[in-house]
Amino acid sequence: MKKKIYFNVPHLNKNSKIFIKKVLEEKSFTDGYFQKKCEQFIKYKTKAKFVSLTHSGTSALEIAMFLLNIGKGDEVLIPSYTFTSTANSVIMSGAKPVFVDVDKNLNIDSEKLEKKISKKTKAIIIVHYGGFPCDMDKILKLKKKI
Ligand SMILES: Cc1ncc(COP(=O)(O)O)c(C=O)c1O
């Protein structure tokens, strides 16, 4: 018998069906009660000044490129192992994605990252692959060089 290996398993509890029903009844899938609740929760947890949910990771990346004013002539450093949206968001902005090799955790290699920073580098997109955190101490120090 074949065993199915899930990419991810959604966390469901006894309230899940009740909440999904509420969303369906509200007929507001992207800007309703639960969206506001999530934003409030993230704002509280992260102490961020503003929190705005997007309908997908792809649109969040595209919006980030736009808000950072990234475009033609700019370079954005991205991990060589990631979802296509990472590179696509950079290309859509008109900038050039520059791939940086990944380390043994499949995260952007912070040692190799430094060598790829150029005068054209405008941003670094990091991906905490599979939830395993990147070397943020080093990356935040490198950020100051941009
Ligand atoms: C690293 C990474 N970035 C972006 C995305 C795109 O997210 P979404 O499917 O919500 O657009 C994915 C999706 O799997 C992803 O794994």
The ligand as a Gaussian input file, in Angstrom:
#p B3LYP/6-31G(d) Opt

LIG

0 1
 C        9.300000      30.269000      -0.493000
 C        7.961000      30.597000      -1.106000
 N        7.737000      31.853000      -1.518000
 C        6.557000      32.191000      -2.086000
 C        5.559000      31.249000      -2.265000
 C        4.295000      31.663000      -2.922000
 O        3.246000      31.679000      -2.030000
 P        1.779000      31.675000      -2.576000
 O        1.498000      30.301000      -3.125000
 O        0.947000      31.985000      -1.349000
 O        1.664000      32.732000      -3.631000
 C        5.753000      29.933000      -1.857000
 C        4.721000      28.932000      -2.052000
 O        4.867000      27.755000      -1.774000
 C        6.995000      29.583000      -1.261000
 O        7.260000      28.341000      -0.867000

